[in-house]
Amino acid sequence: MSPLADSRGDVLSRAQALADEVAPQAGHFDREEALPREVIQRMADEGFLGAMVPQAFGGLGLDPLEYGDLTEIIGKACSSTRALLTVHASLVAETLAKRGSDELKAKYLPDLASGRKLACFALSEPQVGSDASSVRTTYRREGDSYVINGRKKWISFAGIADLFLVIASDEGAVTAFIVERSMGGVSTHPMTGLLGSRAAHIAEVEFRNVVVPAENVVSRVGVGFSFVANTALYYGRYSIAWAGVAVAQAALELMCTYATTREQFGQRIGSYQLVQGMVADSVVKVNAARELCRRAGRLRQANNMDAVMETNVAKYFASTVARDVTDAAVQVLGGNGCWNEYPAERLFREAKVLEIIEGTSQMQQIMIANHGFKKFGRRTRG
Ligand SMILES: Cc1cc2nc3c(=O)[nH]c(=O)nc-3n(C[C@H](O)[C@H](O)[C@H](O)COP(=O)(O)OP(=O)(O)OC[C@H]3O[C@@H](n4cnc5c(N)ncnc54)[C@H](O)[C@@H]3O)c2cc1C
């Protein structure tokens, strides 16, 4: 067991200490559009980059509920720092731990858990978003290797990543590969000016005749969407659901603090019932979102089949709550809510992004409705 895994017990207090360091700098990271290496290293030093990686590979081996609490604490402080948990720790490392061969796990998981190598998840493309199984990035077999060509877009941490979990297709046979930047033929182009996740080193990626050894196929050829990308998105959605709770909780605390100090018409604005209505609705929504996340986490912990759908429910609801509550925070702060000297406008932007990533709200609605028809629909005559 690694020394990090050994100290798993106090994960949340260490997360809170890191969050306290990072929170005052989150606005600066957002303006600079770059998360500093030192923050990534701090996350690595605490073992958080291997949050869900089994202890046998040097990870913390957290359970889903512990991971949720960790994500809320870090996400409340800084969305781009939290994105490391979503992307590196969950979409890639956790997926590899679940779907990778023993050889692939031994080859990469210790480096991912320790943060010696940083990873990103490369699914979306310029022409391919919600319809994710129709990726146009191609692979072809050549001897003991595969050759990958194509472009990816919006890839969080691609600007600085060492490893890419790439989803590619050979005439519809979708396969997942671990690609190392050092294999050659990989170039990244930073994307700036984004609404949220501005510090998450988001980039476009180009793969030009990248030669990948056959052993770097994750799971099997042809199951890269059904078995690998879907697993990654399931883990990613769970993370984003908690990210929604985090952003909403931060906005709630901000509006409550502001409403108890700001005075208008000779009274604190928190004494006005219309402001109290916004606070009350926000408290209820945040509590409800957190409980849905916990429910999804408990089901997952129990290996219950409903966990996947309840994760979609939690992601859809929590991201909507994050948007609503950050909207209320901007409203309570008035002009100051529209100014980047206060965090409300950043939280508002971060919340909106959560309704788009890991499957848009419309994609969640479609999956939830299909589930609803199956589960609650009754046979009727005619
Ligand atoms: C900040 C940020 C970070 C990201 N990080 C990553 C990353 O690390 N890795 C990665 O692979 N991708 C990443 N993405 C991409 C993200 O996953 C996609 O943006 C998302 O899946 C939506 O795809 P799209 O943007 O192409 O929208 P589209 O799929 O073009 O959708 C546009 C609109 O049409 C709606 N729509 C589409 N199809 C339907 C339908 N059948 N029914 C109803 N409505 C529909 C959508 O809901 C949406 O409202 C990131 C994006 C952002 C903004």
PDBQT file of the ligand as one rigid body, heavy atoms in Angstrom, charges set to zero:
ROOT
HETATM    1  C1  LIG A 401     -15.886  23.438 -20.958  1.00  0.00    +0.000 C 
HETATM    2  C2  LIG A 401     -16.019  22.194 -21.767  1.00  0.00    +0.000 A 
HETATM    3  C3  LIG A 401     -15.204  21.102 -21.492  1.00  0.00    +0.000 A 
HETATM    4  C4  LIG A 401     -15.290  19.939 -22.261  1.00  0.00    +0.000 A 
HETATM    5  N1  LIG A 401     -14.431  18.893 -22.024  1.00  0.00    +0.000 NA
HETATM    6  C5  LIG A 401     -14.472  17.800 -22.830  1.00  0.00    +0.000 A 
HETATM    7  C6  LIG A 401     -13.531  16.726 -22.654  1.00  0.00    +0.000 A 
HETATM    8  O1  LIG A 401     -12.671  16.750 -21.754  1.00  0.00    +0.000 OA
HETATM    9  N2  LIG A 401     -13.584  15.663 -23.514  1.00  0.00    +0.000 N 
HETATM   10  C7  LIG A 401     -14.511  15.591 -24.514  1.00  0.00    +0.000 A 
HETATM   11  O2  LIG A 401     -14.496  14.609 -25.249  1.00  0.00    +0.000 OA
HETATM   12  N3  LIG A 401     -15.415  16.581 -24.699  1.00  0.00    +0.000 NA
HETATM   13  C8  LIG A 401     -15.425  17.678 -23.887  1.00  0.00    +0.000 A 
HETATM   14  N4  LIG A 401     -16.329  18.696 -24.066  1.00  0.00    +0.000 N 
HETATM   15  C9  LIG A 401     -17.312  18.595 -25.152  1.00  0.00    +0.000 C 
HETATM   16  C10 LIG A 401     -18.715  18.292 -24.624  1.00  0.00    +0.000 C 
HETATM   17  O3  LIG A 401     -18.764  16.984 -24.161  1.00  0.00    +0.000 OA
HETATM   18  C11 LIG A 401     -19.708  18.589 -25.763  1.00  0.00    +0.000 C 
HETATM   19  O4  LIG A 401     -19.718  19.999 -25.946  1.00  0.00    +0.000 OA
HETATM   20  C12 LIG A 401     -21.089  18.070 -25.445  1.00  0.00    +0.000 C 
HETATM   21  O5  LIG A 401     -21.115  16.659 -25.493  1.00  0.00    +0.000 OA
HETATM   22  C13 LIG A 401     -22.128  18.613 -26.427  1.00  0.00    +0.000 C 
HETATM   23  O6  LIG A 401     -21.715  18.405 -27.746  1.00  0.00    +0.000 OA
HETATM   24  P1  LIG A 401     -21.725  19.632 -28.785  1.00  0.00    +0.000 P 
HETATM   25  O7  LIG A 401     -21.086  20.774 -28.137  1.00  0.00    +0.000 OA
HETATM   26  O8  LIG A 401     -21.189  19.139 -30.065  1.00  0.00    +0.000 OA
HETATM   27  O9  LIG A 401     -23.267  19.987 -28.939  1.00  0.00    +0.000 OA
HETATM   28  P2  LIG A 401     -24.296  19.298 -29.963  1.00  0.00    +0.000 P 
HETATM   29  O10 LIG A 401     -24.287  17.823 -29.780  1.00  0.00    +0.000 OA
HETATM   30  O11 LIG A 401     -24.097  19.855 -31.310  1.00  0.00    +0.000 OA
HETATM   31  O12 LIG A 401     -25.673  19.843 -29.352  1.00  0.00    +0.000 OA
HETATM   32  C14 LIG A 401     -26.102  21.178 -29.557  1.00  0.00    +0.000 C 
HETATM   33  C15 LIG A 401     -27.506  21.301 -28.950  1.00  0.00    +0.000 C 
HETATM   34  O13 LIG A 401     -28.403  20.387 -29.609  1.00  0.00    +0.000 OA
HETATM   35  C16 LIG A 401     -29.004  19.534 -28.648  1.00  0.00    +0.000 C 
HETATM   36  N5  LIG A 401     -29.231  18.207 -29.226  1.00  0.00    +0.000 N 
HETATM   37  C17 LIG A 401     -28.342  17.431 -29.916  1.00  0.00    +0.000 A 
HETATM   38  N6  LIG A 401     -28.903  16.273 -30.258  1.00  0.00    +0.000 NA
HETATM   39  C18 LIG A 401     -30.175  16.297 -29.766  1.00  0.00    +0.000 A 
HETATM   40  C19 LIG A 401     -31.270  15.369 -29.761  1.00  0.00    +0.000 A 
HETATM   41  N7  LIG A 401     -31.183  14.160 -30.338  1.00  0.00    +0.000 N 
HETATM   42  N8  LIG A 401     -32.404  15.745 -29.140  1.00  0.00    +0.000 NA
HETATM   43  C20 LIG A 401     -32.520  16.946 -28.537  1.00  0.00    +0.000 A 
HETATM   44  N9  LIG A 401     -31.523  17.857 -28.497  1.00  0.00    +0.000 NA
HETATM   45  C21 LIG A 401     -30.374  17.537 -29.103  1.00  0.00    +0.000 A 
HETATM   46  C22 LIG A 401     -28.040  19.505 -27.477  1.00  0.00    +0.000 C 
HETATM   47  O14 LIG A 401     -28.682  19.125 -26.266  1.00  0.00    +0.000 OA
HETATM   48  C23 LIG A 401     -27.546  20.933 -27.469  1.00  0.00    +0.000 C 
HETATM   49  O15 LIG A 401     -28.482  21.726 -26.804  1.00  0.00    +0.000 OA
HETATM   50  C24 LIG A 401     -16.251  19.860 -23.309  1.00  0.00    +0.000 A 
HETATM   51  C25 LIG A 401     -17.081  20.953 -23.569  1.00  0.00    +0.000 A 
HETATM   52  C26 LIG A 401     -16.964  22.115 -22.826  1.00  0.00    +0.000 A 
HETATM   53  C27 LIG A 401     -17.850  23.271 -23.158  1.00  0.00    +0.000 C 
ENDROOT
TORSDOF 0
